[in-house]
Amino acid sequence: MTTPTEVKYTSLSLSSLITYFISCFVLVSCLLEDVPLTLATKASTLPSPGDGWSWDHGVDLNEDFRILWKIINQDITFEIQARTMGYVGFGFSPDGNIAGSDMAIGWVDRGHTYFQDRHIKRNGDPEPVVDPSQDYILIMGYENSTHTVLRFRRKLNTCDAMHDIAITNDTMRILFMYNEQDPLHGSVKPGRLPDPASSFRPYRPMLLTQRPFSQYKHQDHVRILELRNEDVELPGADDTLIWCKMFKLDDMKHKHHLIRYEPIYDSPSSVHYLQHITLRECHGIHEELEEMAREQGRQCMGARDIPLACNAIVASWSRGSNSFTFPDETGYPMESRQAKYYLMETHYNNLQPDVTQLPTRQMADNSGLKIYFTHILRPHDAGVLSIGMDPNWRHIIPPGQNQVVSEGQCMEDCTAYAFPAEGIRIFAVMMRTHLIGKEVKLRQIRQYEELPPIAHDSNVDVAYQDFRRLSTPVQAMPGDRLVAECIYDSSSRKAITLGGLTMKEESCIVLTLYYPRQNKLTTCHSLPSLPTVLHSLGIEQLATDSNPVLISAPPELAGMTLETRLLSYDWQNQFNEFQDATRKGSFKPLCWGARNHVVPSTEYLEGFNINITKTYKKQKHCKHKRLFVTEETAPDINFPVLHEVDNNNIIEGAARSSRSSATDGLCSAQSYSRTITVALSSLTTHLLMVQHSALSRWQRSWWRWRWWFLTS
């Protein structure tokens, strides 16, 4: 075989090539992004359309800090608009505390943008320290006379489990901070952020992966109605107030579709106190309903004081949500001949007061719901089905446990009776727990097979319980069993927690929005049967002739009341026996229709868990970490690594982007063209040298892929 003629050329080290490639990529990326952009003096103002970016979501975290974001495949791009001339920080907390958080920190100083991927240690030091792996990539940064703006991207899952928090379909606890000062002379060394502890603001729970809604455009045929409370006195301290207000709507002579609703905040105080607003449809004409419609409103305790006729839920809003818009194919039906009374149930409670922004408390509140409806009907009527544990003392959550599982079962007998033959399509869900709720899952079981969960949130937060649209509507068929599974963390509590409606009690409810609507089943709950509760507490028999009811067996518990037994139970050592007896024991199904009719044959029905023969298991995987701009690291290539992690002596040149501030003016289009041409030409020369070198075949492919990435 003839040996090819040996070609001699200039030798380049692999590390030099990588460094040059990175430098050219950063330069080209920055120049391509550096187009005219202005930010108004308010954080809620979006960049000008000439910026070329369209955002799927935007939220004001407070009056001075706005975030915008967009997800494309496995990448998420953020933009921060903060009213400050100092440094800003944005990231994610595992539990609402700053310890263990994942942060991106940046600032603009003397025309340079400094930006780092950081994290906060669990040793009590509030200053974020620089990560050894920089997984947040700066796109641009600038400041004007009032604001600092940073735009950056990252992978949803960076696979850096040590320092980054994956962005998932769970509720994310967003942490943000800002300060009026920049670090001294642009320093990136640890211990140099001015006053980080006081720069943090209260975290905000939020769902980042929500499917983007199409922008709502008001049309002439859509009417707007405001349903407001009247002079409700806000509760003090951490007390809960549940307020019921009846409305009489007798001018809808023909059927309309409710297509959107949003909260009405009467004042800045209302934002901090409003927890839930539920609008219920009341069927029939009763003196009680008419009397309540004439009243200013009354304090109520949820289902205990709500008229039985008001069982169907029309709309449900929770704190953290801005609004809800129905899909184009469906709307909730409203018609005076079917229902002319609507009950609005409002929960007030101040869970996390922000003392830096909370104004003087307003004693009288007039908040409520704004509903949008139209006479131009959509193809399907929508309905709301409530699934979960009925709020009752039989729902027992022991103290001092990291994981307590409760299950609210919607039995197949109830769905078989109510659902149409073609089934229903669930398109949105709201998962509700109270203060110690940790995880909620809506499971779907068909015969003996468990299907993928309809919805799952492993990081629920009481301050954010929004209707979340499913990426694709899920079909539930007659005979399916739907299970609301809730997991609680009661490790901080010394006493048991019972089911109920107040924030000191607990809840396990999943509200589902679906179509086509049916009226045979609106509430599908369950409760542990009394024999199951007694067995789980080690009680064999009660003395039926005593008042209050006393335990008669076993002998060691004889003479105790149920309350005494609950308080004396050895939860620390006998919790597993209690949990096992609760989950394997029988339960009482509670199935009601729109007019509070009990589903036939369920009054005396006793339910048990299904023996599932085919379970669903979620596959967990994480792609190899990408460093710099690659999707995966090539085999055996030694990328540069930041050493001296302990003292975080990161090279300043790798932590900043040397691009001009927006206030310094921007280059012309011709300058862009010349600069990009030079950069790409220089990069091409070096890539060709590599291509003709004695690199192996996979190395040449590696460089070609990256060249395609730059030019595509």
C-alpha positions as CSV (number, residue, x, y, z in Angstrom):
1,M,0.0,0.0,0.0
2,T,1.3,3.4,-0.9
3,T,2.0,5.7,2.0
4,P,0.4,9.2,1.5
5,T,2.9,12.0,1.2
6,E,3.5,13.6,4.6
7,V,2.2,17.1,4.8
8,K,3.9,19.6,7.1
9,Y,2.1,22.5,8.6
10,T,1.9,24.7,11.6
11,S,1.1,22.7,14.7
12,L,-1.7,23.9,17.0
13,S,-2.4,22.4,20.4
14,L,-5.9,21.2,21.0
15,S,-6.3,23.5,24.0
16,S,-5.3,26.5,21.9
17,L,-7.9,25.6,19.3
18,I,-10.6,25.2,21.9
19,T,-9.7,28.5,23.4
20,Y,-9.7,30.2,20.1
21,F,-13.0,28.6,19.1
22,I,-14.7,29.7,22.3
23,S,-13.4,33.3,21.9
24,C,-14.7,33.5,18.4
25,F,-18.0,32.0,19.4
26,V,-18.5,34.5,22.2
27,L,-17.5,37.4,20.0
28,V,-19.9,36.4,17.2
29,S,-22.8,35.6,19.6
30,C,-22.4,39.0,21.4
31,L,-22.2,40.9,18.1
32,L,-25.2,39.1,16.6
33,E,-27.2,39.9,19.7
34,D,-26.1,43.6,20.0
35,V,-29.0,45.4,18.3
36,P,-30.7,48.6,19.4
37,L,-32.8,48.0,22.4
38,T,-34.4,50.4,24.9
39,L,-36.0,49.9,28.2
40,A,-38.5,52.3,29.6
41,T,-38.4,53.5,33.1
42,K,-40.8,50.8,34.4
43,A,-39.7,47.2,34.7
44,S,-43.0,46.0,33.2
45,T,-42.2,47.6,29.9
46,L,-41.0,45.1,27.3
47,P,-38.0,45.7,24.9
48,S,-38.9,47.3,21.6
49,P,-40.1,45.1,18.8
50,G,-36.9,45.8,16.9
51,D,-35.1,43.5,19.4
52,G,-36.3,40.5,17.4
53,W,-37.2,38.4,20.4
54,S,-40.8,37.2,21.3
55,W,-41.3,36.0,24.8
56,D,-43.8,33.3,25.8
57,H,-44.1,34.4,29.4
58,G,-43.5,37.5,31.5
59,V,-44.0,38.1,35.2
60,D,-43.3,41.0,37.6
61,L,-41.7,39.4,40.7
62,N,-42.2,42.8,42.4
63,E,-42.5,46.4,41.4
64,D,-38.9,46.6,40.4
65,F,-38.0,43.2,39.0
66,R,-39.5,41.6,35.9
67,I,-38.5,38.3,34.2
68,L,-39.3,37.1,30.7
69,W,-38.6,33.6,29.4
70,K,-39.0,31.3,26.4
71,I,-38.4,27.6,26.1
72,I,-37.1,26.0,22.8
73,N,-36.5,22.2,23.0
74,Q,-34.3,21.7,26.1
75,D,-33.1,25.3,26.3
76,I,-34.6,28.1,28.3
77,T,-33.8,31.8,27.7
78,F,-34.4,34.4,30.4
79,E,-34.3,38.1,30.5
80,I,-34.1,40.1,33.7
81,Q,-35.2,43.7,33.8
82,A,-34.4,45.2,37.2
83,R,-34.7,48.8,38.4
84,T,-31.2,49.1,39.8
85,M,-27.7,50.3,38.6
86,G,-26.0,47.6,40.8
87,Y,-25.8,43.9,40.6
88,V,-28.8,41.5,40.2
89,G,-29.3,37.9,40.9
90,F,-31.9,35.3,39.7
91,G,-32.1,31.6,40.5
92,F,-33.9,28.7,42.1
93,S,-34.3,27.5,45.7
94,P,-35.1,23.9,46.6
95,D,-37.4,24.9,49.5
96,G,-37.8,28.7,49.6
97,N,-34.7,29.3,51.6
98,I,-31.5,30.8,50.2
99,A,-29.2,27.9,51.4
100,G,-28.5,25.4,48.6
101,S,-29.9,27.7,45.9
102,D,-28.8,27.9,42.3
103,M,-28.1,31.5,41.2
104,A,-27.0,33.5,38.2
105,I,-25.4,36.8,39.2
106,G,-24.6,39.7,36.9
107,W,-23.9,43.5,36.7
108,V,-22.7,46.1,34.2
109,D,-19.7,48.2,35.2
110,R,-17.9,50.7,33.0
111,G,-19.3,49.3,29.8
112,H,-18.6,45.7,30.7
113,T,-21.1,43.0,31.6
114,Y,-20.0,40.6,34.4
115,F,-22.0,37.4,34.7
116,Q,-21.5,34.1,36.5
117,D,-23.2,30.8,37.3
118,R,-23.1,30.6,41.1
119,H,-24.6,28.7,44.1
120,I,-25.2,29.3,47.8
121,K,-23.6,26.9,50.2
122,R,-25.5,25.5,53.2
123,N,-23.0,26.9,55.8
124,G,-25.0,30.0,56.4
125,D,-23.0,32.4,54.2
126,P,-25.6,34.3,52.0
127,E,-23.2,35.2,49.3
128,P,-23.4,33.1,46.1
129,V,-20.1,31.5,45.1
130,V,-19.0,30.8,41.6
131,D,-19.7,27.3,40.2
132,P,-16.8,25.2,38.8
133,S,-19.1,24.5,35.8
134,Q,-20.5,27.6,34.1
135,D,-23.9,26.4,32.8
136,Y,-25.6,29.7,32.4
137,I,-24.6,31.4,29.1
138,L,-24.7,35.2,28.8
139,I,-26.4,36.5,25.6
140,M,-26.3,40.2,26.4
141,G,-26.2,42.7,29.2
142,Y,-26.6,46.5,29.5
143,E,-27.9,49.2,31.7
144,N,-29.6,52.5,30.9
145,S,-30.3,55.4,33.3
146,T,-32.7,53.4,35.5
147,H,-32.4,49.6,34.8
148,T,-30.0,46.7,34.4
149,V,-30.9,44.2,31.8
150,L,-29.4,40.7,31.5
151,R,-30.3,38.0,28.9
152,F,-29.0,34.5,29.3
153,R,-29.8,30.9,28.6
154,R,-29.3,27.5,30.1
155,K,-30.4,23.9,29.7
156,L,-33.6,22.9,31.5
157,N,-31.5,20.2,33.1
158,T,-27.8,21.1,33.2
159,C,-26.9,17.7,34.8
160,D,-24.9,19.6,37.4
161,A,-26.7,18.1,40.4
162,M,-24.1,19.5,42.8
163,H,-24.7,23.2,42.1
164,D,-27.7,23.6,39.7
165,I,-31.4,22.9,40.1
166,A,-33.2,21.3,37.2
167,I,-36.1,23.2,35.7
168,T,-39.0,20.7,35.5
169,N,-42.8,20.6,35.3
170,D,-42.8,21.0,39.1
171,T,-43.5,24.3,40.8
172,M,-40.2,26.2,40.9
173,R,-39.3,28.5,43.8
174,I,-37.7,31.5,42.2
175,L,-35.2,33.5,44.2
176,F,-34.2,37.0,43.2
177,M,-32.0,39.8,44.5
178,Y,-30.7,43.2,43.6
179,N,-28.6,45.9,45.1
180,E,-27.9,49.5,44.2
181,Q,-24.1,49.0,44.1
182,D,-21.8,47.0,41.8
183,P,-19.0,44.9,43.3
184,L,-15.9,47.0,43.8
185,H,-14.1,47.6,40.4
186,G,-15.9,44.7,38.8
187,S,-14.4,42.1,41.2
188,V,-15.6,38.5,40.8
189,K,-13.8,37.2,43.9
190,P,-15.8,35.7,46.8
191,G,-16.8,38.1,49.6
192,R,-17.1,41.0,47.2
193,L,-20.9,41.3,46.6
194,P,-22.1,44.4,48.6
195,D,-24.5,43.3,51.4
196,P,-25.9,40.1,49.8
197,A,-28.1,39.1,52.8
198,S,-30.3,42.2,52.5
199,S,-30.4,42.1,48.7
200,F,-32.6,39.0,48.6
201,R,-36.4,39.4,48.3
202,P,-39.0,36.8,49.3
203,Y,-39.1,33.9,46.9
204,R,-41.9,33.5,44.4
205,P,-43.3,30.1,43.5
206,M,-44.0,29.7,39.8
207,L,-44.5,27.1,37.0
208,L,-41.9,27.9,34.2
209,T,-42.8,25.1,31.8
210,Q,-46.4,26.0,31.4
211,R,-47.6,25.8,27.8
212,P,-47.8,29.4,26.5
213,F,-51.3,30.8,26.0
214,S,-52.1,32.6,22.9
215,Q,-52.3,36.3,23.6
216,Y,-55.9,37.2,24.6
217,K,-57.4,39.8,22.3
218,H,-60.6,41.3,23.4
219,Q,-63.5,41.2,20.9
220,D,-66.7,43.3,20.7
221,H,-68.9,40.3,21.3
222,V,-67.2,39.5,24.6
223,R,-68.9,41.0,27.7
224,I,-67.1,41.6,31.0
225,L,-68.7,41.3,34.5
226,E,-67.0,42.1,37.8
227,L,-68.0,40.1,40.8
228,R,-66.7,41.9,43.9
229,N,-66.9,41.4,47.6
230,E,-68.2,44.3,49.7
231,D,-66.1,45.8,52.5
232,V,-64.7,42.5,53.8
233,E,-62.5,43.1,57.0
234,L,-59.1,41.5,56.4
235,P,-58.0,39.0,59.0
236,G,-55.1,39.8,61.4
237,A,-51.8,37.9,61.9
238,D,-51.9,34.5,60.2
239,D,-55.7,33.9,60.7
240,T,-57.8,32.5,57.9
241,L,-61.1,34.1,56.7
242,I,-63.4,32.4,54.3
243,W,-66.0,34.8,52.9
244,C,-69.1,33.8,50.9
245,K,-70.9,36.3,48.7
246,M,-74.0,35.4,46.5
247,F,-74.7,37.0,43.1
248,K,-77.9,36.8,41.2
249,L,-77.4,36.8,37.4
250,D,-80.9,36.9,35.8
251,D,-80.2,38.7,32.6
252,M,-78.6,35.8,30.6
253,K,-81.8,34.7,28.9
254,H,-79.8,32.6,26.4
255,K,-76.8,30.4,26.8
256,H,-73.3,32.1,27.0
257,H,-69.8,30.7,27.3
258,L,-67.5,31.9,30.0
259,I,-64.1,32.0,28.2
260,R,-61.7,33.8,30.7
261,Y,-61.5,35.0,34.2
262,E,-58.9,37.0,36.3
263,P,-58.6,38.4,39.8
264,I,-59.6,41.9,40.8
265,Y,-57.3,43.3,43.5
266,D,-59.0,46.1,45.4
267,S,-55.7,47.5,46.8
268,P,-52.0,46.5,47.2
269,S,-53.0,44.9,50.5
270,S,-55.3,42.4,48.7
271,V,-52.3,40.9,46.8
272,H,-50.9,39.6,50.1
273,Y,-54.1,38.3,51.6
274,L,-56.0,36.6,48.7
275,Q,-55.4,32.9,48.6
276,H,-58.3,31.3,46.7
277,I,-61.4,32.5,45.0
278,T,-63.9,29.9,43.9
279,L,-67.1,30.7,41.9
280,R,-69.8,28.1,42.3
281,E,-73.0,27.5,40.3
282,C,-76.2,27.1,42.3
283,H,-79.1,25.1,40.9
284,G,-82.7,25.7,41.6
285,I,-84.5,28.6,43.2
286,H,-84.5,28.6,47.0
287,E,-85.4,31.2,49.6
288,E,-81.9,30.7,51.1
289,L,-80.2,31.6,47.8
290,E,-82.4,34.7,47.4
291,E,-81.7,35.8,50.9
292,M,-78.0,35.4,50.5
293,A,-78.1,37.4,47.3
294,R,-79.5,40.4,49.2
295,E,-76.8,40.2,51.8
296,Q,-73.4,42.0,51.8
297,G,-71.9,38.5,52.3
298,R,-71.1,36.3,55.3
299,Q,-68.3,34.5,56.9
300,C,-68.5,30.8,56.0
301,M,-66.5,27.6,56.5
302,G,-66.6,26.3,53.0
303,A,-68.7,23.2,52.4
304,R,-70.1,23.3,55.9
305,D,-71.9,26.6,55.2
306,I,-72.4,26.5,51.5
307,P,-75.9,25.6,50.3
308,L,-76.1,22.1,49.0
309,A,-77.4,23.4,45.7
310,C,-74.1,25.2,45.0
311,N,-72.0,22.2,44.4
312,A,-70.8,22.8,40.8
313,I,-67.5,24.8,40.4
314,V,-67.5,27.4,37.6
315,A,-64.1,29.0,38.1
316,S,-61.3,28.7,40.6
317,W,-58.4,31.1,41.0
318,S,-55.4,30.7,43.4
319,R,-52.6,33.0,44.5
320,G,-49.8,33.2,42.0
321,S,-52.1,33.1,38.9
322,N,-52.8,36.1,36.8
323,S,-55.7,34.8,34.8
324,F,-57.1,31.7,33.0
325,T,-58.2,31.6,29.4
326,F,-60.1,28.6,28.1
327,P,-58.9,26.9,24.9
328,D,-60.6,28.0,21.7
329,E,-62.6,24.8,21.5
330,T,-64.5,25.1,24.8
331,G,-66.1,27.5,27.3
332,Y,-68.1,27.1,30.5
333,P,-71.8,27.4,29.9
334,M,-73.8,30.1,31.7
335,E,-77.6,30.6,31.4
336,S,-80.2,32.1,33.7
337,R,-82.8,29.4,33.0
338,Q,-80.3,26.8,34.2
339,A,-78.6,28.7,37.1
340,K,-79.1,32.3,38.1
341,Y,-77.4,32.2,41.5
342,Y,-73.6,32.1,41.7
343,L,-71.7,31.9,45.0
344,M,-68.2,33.4,45.3
345,E,-66.1,31.8,48.1
346,T,-63.0,33.9,49.0
347,H,-60.1,32.6,51.2
348,Y,-58.1,35.4,52.9
349,N,-54.8,34.6,54.7
350,N,-51.4,36.4,54.8
351,L,-48.9,33.5,54.6
352,Q,-45.7,35.3,53.7
353,P,-45.8,39.1,54.4
354,D,-43.2,41.1,52.7
355,V,-42.6,43.8,55.3
356,T,-40.5,45.8,52.9
357,Q,-43.5,46.3,50.5
358,L,-46.6,45.7,52.6
359,P,-48.5,49.0,53.0
360,T,-50.7,49.9,55.9
361,R,-53.3,47.2,56.1
362,Q,-56.6,48.2,54.6
363,M,-59.5,47.0,56.8
364,A,-62.1,46.8,54.1
365,D,-61.5,44.7,50.9
366,N,-63.6,44.7,47.7
367,S,-61.6,42.2,45.6
368,G,-63.2,39.5,43.5
369,L,-63.3,38.0,40.0
370,K,-63.6,39.5,36.5
371,I,-65.3,37.1,34.1
372,Y,-65.4,37.3,30.3
373,F,-68.3,35.7,28.5
374,T,-69.8,35.6,25.0
375,H,-73.0,34.6,23.2
376,I,-71.0,33.2,20.3
377,L,-70.7,29.6,21.5
378,R,-67.7,27.3,21.1
379,P,-67.9,23.6,20.1
380,H,-67.8,22.1,23.6
381,D,-69.2,23.0,27.0
382,A,-66.5,22.7,29.7
383,G,-66.9,21.4,33.2
384,V,-65.0,21.1,36.5
385,L,-64.6,17.8,38.3
386,S,-63.2,17.8,41.9
387,I,-61.1,14.7,42.8
388,G,-59.5,14.0,46.2
389,M,-59.9,13.6,50.0
390,D,-63.0,15.1,51.5
391,P,-62.1,17.8,54.1
392,N,-62.8,15.8,57.2
393,W,-61.2,14.7,60.5
394,R,-60.8,11.2,59.2
395,H,-58.0,12.5,57.0
396,I,-55.2,12.1,59.6
397,I,-51.6,13.3,59.0
398,P,-49.2,12.2,61.8
399,P,-46.6,14.6,63.1
400,G,-42.8,14.4,62.7
401,Q,-42.7,12.5,59.4
402,N,-40.9,13.3,56.2
403,Q,-43.4,11.6,54.0
404,V,-47.1,10.9,54.7
405,V,-49.2,9.6,51.8
406,S,-52.9,10.3,51.5
407,E,-55.1,9.1,48.6
408,G,-58.5,10.5,47.5
409,Q,-60.2,8.0,45.2
410,C,-62.7,8.7,42.4
411,M,-64.0,5.2,42.0
412,E,-64.7,3.5,38.7
413,D,-68.4,3.0,39.7
414,C,-68.8,6.8,39.7
415,T,-67.0,7.5,36.4
416,A,-68.8,4.6,34.7
417,Y,-72.1,6.1,35.7
418,A,-71.3,9.7,34.7
419,F,-68.8,9.9,31.9
420,P,-70.1,9.7,28.3
421,A,-69.2,6.7,26.2
422,E,-66.4,8.5,24.4
423,G,-65.0,9.7,27.7
424,I,-64.0,13.2,28.8
425,R,-60.9,15.2,27.9
426,I,-59.1,16.8,30.8
427,F,-57.2,19.9,29.6
428,A,-56.1,21.6,32.8
429,V,-55.7,20.8,36.5
430,M,-55.2,22.6,39.8
431,M,-53.6,20.8,42.7
432,R,-54.4,22.0,46.1
433,T,-52.8,21.3,49.5
434,H,-52.2,23.5,52.5
435,L,-49.0,24.3,54.4
436,I,-47.3,20.9,54.6
437,G,-48.2,19.6,51.2
438,K,-45.0,18.4,49.4
439,E,-46.2,16.5,46.3
440,V,-49.4,15.9,44.4
441,K,-50.1,13.4,41.6
442,L,-53.3,12.7,39.7
443,R,-53.1,9.0,38.8
444,Q,-55.2,7.2,36.2
445,I,-56.0,3.5,36.5
446,R,-57.7,1.5,33.8
447,Q,-58.8,-1.9,34.9
448,Y,-55.5,-3.3,36.4
449,E,-53.1,-1.0,34.5
450,E,-51.8,2.3,35.8
451,L,-51.4,4.8,32.9
452,P,-49.0,7.8,33.0
453,P,-50.1,10.3,35.6
454,I,-52.4,13.0,34.2
455,A,-50.5,15.6,36.3
456,H,-47.7,15.4,38.8
457,D,-46.0,18.1,40.9
458,S,-43.2,17.0,43.3
459,N,-42.6,20.5,44.7
460,V,-46.1,22.0,45.4
461,D,-46.4,25.4,47.1
462,V,-49.5,26.7,48.9
463,A,-48.8,30.1,47.6
464,Y,-49.0,29.0,43.9
465,Q,-51.9,26.6,43.1
466,D,-52.8,27.6,39.6
467,F,-54.8,26.0,36.8
468,R,-52.1,24.5,34.6
469,R,-52.8,23.6,31.0
470,L,-51.8,20.1,30.0
471,S,-49.6,19.9,26.9
472,T,-52.2,17.5,25.4
473,P,-55.7,16.8,26.7
474,V,-55.9,13.5,28.5
475,Q,-58.9,11.2,27.8
476,A,-60.6,9.6,30.9
477,M,-63.0,6.8,30.0
478,P,-66.0,5.5,31.8
479,G,-64.8,2.9,34.4
480,D,-61.4,4.6,34.9
481,R,-60.3,5.2,38.5
482,L,-58.8,8.6,39.2
483,V,-56.6,8.9,42.3
484,A,-55.4,12.2,43.8
485,E,-52.3,11.2,45.7
486,C,-50.8,13.7,48.1
487,I,-47.6,13.5,50.0
488,Y,-47.0,15.7,53.1
489,D,-43.9,16.6,55.1
490,S,-45.0,17.0,58.7
491,S,-41.5,16.8,60.2
492,S,-41.9,20.4,61.6
493,R,-45.1,19.6,63.5
494,K,-45.5,18.2,67.0
495,A,-49.2,17.4,66.8
496,I,-51.4,15.6,64.3
497,T,-52.9,17.5,61.4
498,L,-56.5,16.8,60.4
499,G,-58.2,17.4,57.1
500,G,-60.2,20.6,56.8
501,L,-60.6,24.0,55.1
502,T,-58.5,26.3,57.2
503,M,-54.7,26.7,56.6
504,K,-54.0,25.0,59.9
505,E,-55.7,21.9,58.6
506,E,-54.8,20.0,55.4
507,S,-56.3,19.4,52.0
508,C,-55.8,17.0,49.1
509,I,-57.9,18.2,46.1
510,V,-57.2,18.1,42.3
511,L,-59.6,20.3,40.3
512,T,-59.8,19.2,36.7
513,L,-61.1,21.2,33.7
514,Y,-62.5,19.0,31.0
515,Y,-65.0,18.7,28.1
516,P,-67.6,17.7,27.2
517,R,-69.4,18.7,30.3
518,Q,-71.7,16.3,32.2
519,N,-73.8,17.1,35.3
520,K,-73.9,13.6,36.8
521,L,-70.6,13.9,38.6
522,T,-69.0,17.2,39.8
523,T,-67.5,16.0,43.1
524,C,-65.6,12.6,43.3
525,H,-64.0,12.3,46.7
526,S,-63.3,9.6,49.3
527,L,-62.5,9.2,53.0
528,P,-61.0,6.4,55.0
529,S,-63.8,4.3,56.4
530,L,-64.4,4.4,60.1
531,P,-63.2,0.8,60.5
532,T,-60.0,1.7,58.7
533,V,-59.4,4.7,60.9
534,L,-60.0,2.7,64.1
535,H,-57.7,-0.1,62.8
536,S,-54.9,2.3,61.9
537,L,-55.0,3.6,65.5
538,G,-55.0,0.1,67.1
539,I,-58.6,0.3,68.2
540,E,-60.6,-2.9,68.1
541,Q,-64.0,-1.9,69.5
542,L,-65.9,1.2,70.7
543,A,-68.4,1.4,73.5
544,T,-71.5,2.5,71.6
545,D,-73.5,3.4,74.8
546,S,-71.0,6.1,76.0
547,N,-71.1,9.8,75.5
548,P,-68.5,10.8,74.4
549,V,-67.7,7.6,72.6
550,L,-65.0,5.6,74.5
551,I,-62.7,2.8,73.4
552,S,-63.6,-0.6,74.9
553,A,-61.0,-2.8,73.3
554,P,-58.1,-3.7,73.4
555,P,-57.8,-3.5,77.2
556,E,-54.8,-1.2,77.3
557,L,-56.8,1.5,75.5
558,A,-60.1,0.9,77.3
559,G,-61.7,4.1,78.6
560,M,-59.8,6.4,76.2
561,T,-61.7,8.8,73.9
562,L,-60.7,9.0,70.2
563,E,-59.1,12.4,70.8
564,T,-57.0,11.0,73.7
565,R,-55.9,8.1,71.5
566,L,-54.9,10.4,68.7
567,L,-52.7,12.4,71.1
568,S,-51.2,9.4,72.8
569,Y,-50.4,7.3,69.7
570,D,-46.6,6.6,69.4
571,W,-46.2,8.2,66.0
572,Q,-42.4,7.9,66.0
573,N,-42.3,4.2,66.4
574,Q,-45.6,3.1,65.0
575,F,-46.1,5.4,62.0
576,N,-45.4,2.6,59.4
577,E,-48.2,0.4,60.9
578,F,-50.6,3.4,60.7
579,Q,-49.6,4.3,57.1
580,D,-49.9,0.7,56.0
581,A,-53.3,0.2,57.6
582,T,-54.6,3.5,56.1
583,R,-53.5,2.7,52.5
584,K,-54.6,-0.9,52.5
585,G,-57.9,-0.4,54.4
586,S,-61.3,0.4,52.9
587,F,-62.6,3.8,52.1
588,K,-66.0,5.5,51.7
589,P,-66.6,7.0,48.1
590,L,-68.4,10.3,48.0
591,C,-69.8,11.0,44.6
592,W,-72.2,13.9,43.9
593,G,-73.7,15.5,40.8
594,A,-74.4,19.2,40.0
595,R,-77.6,19.3,41.9
596,N,-76.0,17.6,44.9
597,H,-77.5,14.2,43.9
598,V,-75.6,11.2,45.1
599,V,-74.5,8.9,42.4
600,P,-76.9,5.9,42.6
601,S,-75.6,2.7,44.3
602,T,-72.7,4.5,46.0
603,E,-74.4,5.3,49.3
604,Y,-73.4,2.0,50.8
605,L,-70.4,1.2,48.6
606,E,-67.1,0.3,50.2
607,G,-63.9,0.9,48.2
608,F,-60.5,-0.7,48.2
609,N,-57.2,-0.1,46.4
610,I,-56.9,-1.8,43.1
611,N,-54.3,-4.6,42.8
612,I,-52.4,-3.1,39.9
613,T,-50.6,-5.6,37.7
614,K,-49.0,-3.2,35.3
615,T,-47.5,-0.1,37.0
616,Y,-46.1,3.1,35.4
617,K,-42.5,4.1,36.0
618,K,-41.1,7.3,34.9
619,Q,-37.8,7.0,33.1
620,K,-35.1,9.2,34.5
621,H,-32.2,10.2,32.4
622,C,-29.8,13.1,31.9
623,K,-27.7,13.8,28.9
624,H,-24.0,14.2,29.3
625,K,-23.1,17.7,30.5
626,R,-22.3,20.2,27.8
627,L,-19.4,22.6,28.4
628,F,-19.4,25.9,26.7
629,V,-21.6,25.6,23.6
630,T,-21.6,21.8,23.0
631,E,-24.4,19.4,23.5
632,E,-22.1,16.6,24.7
633,T,-18.5,16.5,25.5
634,A,-16.5,14.6,22.8
635,P,-14.7,11.4,24.1
636,D,-11.3,11.9,25.6
637,I,-11.2,15.6,25.0
638,N,-9.8,17.5,28.0
639,F,-11.7,20.7,28.2
640,P,-10.3,23.5,30.3
641,V,-11.5,23.3,33.9
642,L,-11.7,26.0,36.5
643,H,-9.4,25.0,39.3
644,E,-9.1,26.3,42.8
645,V,-12.8,25.8,43.4
646,D,-12.6,26.3,47.1
647,N,-11.5,29.9,46.9
648,N,-13.3,30.6,43.6
649,N,-10.4,32.4,42.0
650,I,-12.1,32.4,38.6
651,I,-10.3,34.2,35.8
652,E,-12.0,37.5,35.3
653,G,-11.8,37.3,31.5
654,A,-14.0,34.2,31.6
655,A,-16.6,35.8,33.8
656,R,-17.3,39.0,31.9
657,S,-18.6,39.9,28.5
658,S,-16.7,43.0,27.1
659,R,-19.6,44.5,25.3
660,S,-20.7,48.1,25.6
661,S,-23.5,49.4,27.8
662,A,-26.6,50.5,25.9
663,T,-26.0,54.0,27.2
664,D,-22.6,54.1,25.4
665,G,-24.3,53.7,22.0
666,L,-24.2,50.9,19.5
667,C,-22.2,50.0,16.4
668,S,-23.6,50.5,13.0
669,A,-24.8,47.6,10.8
670,Q,-21.8,48.0,8.6
671,S,-19.4,47.7,11.6
672,Y,-21.3,44.5,12.6
673,S,-20.9,43.1,9.1
674,R,-17.2,43.8,8.9
675,T,-16.4,42.5,12.3
676,I,-18.4,39.3,11.9
677,T,-16.8,38.7,8.5
678,V,-13.3,39.0,10.0
679,A,-14.2,36.8,12.9
680,L,-15.7,34.1,10.7
681,S,-12.9,34.3,8.2
682,S,-10.3,33.9,10.9
683,L,-12.2,31.0,12.4
684,T,-12.6,29.3,9.0
685,T,-8.8,29.4,8.5
686,H,-8.1,27.7,11.7
687,L,-10.9,25.1,11.2
688,L,-9.4,24.3,7.8
689,M,-6.0,23.8,9.3
690,V,-7.6,21.4,11.8
691,Q,-9.5,19.6,9.0
692,H,-6.2,18.9,7.1
693,S,-4.3,17.9,10.1
694,A,-3.6,14.4,11.3
695,L,-6.6,14.4,13.7
696,S,-8.6,11.3,13.9
697,R,-11.9,10.9,12.0
698,W,-14.1,11.6,15.0
699,Q,-12.1,14.8,15.8
700,R,-12.8,16.1,12.3
701,S,-16.5,15.4,12.7
702,W,-16.5,17.2,16.0
703,W,-15.1,20.4,14.4
704,R,-17.5,20.2,11.4
705,W,-20.5,20.0,13.8
706,R,-19.4,23.0,15.6
707,W,-18.8,25.0,12.3
708,W,-22.4,24.0,11.3
709,F,-23.6,25.2,14.6
710,L,-22.1,28.7,14.1
711,T,-23.2,29.1,10.5
712,S,-26.7,27.7,10.7
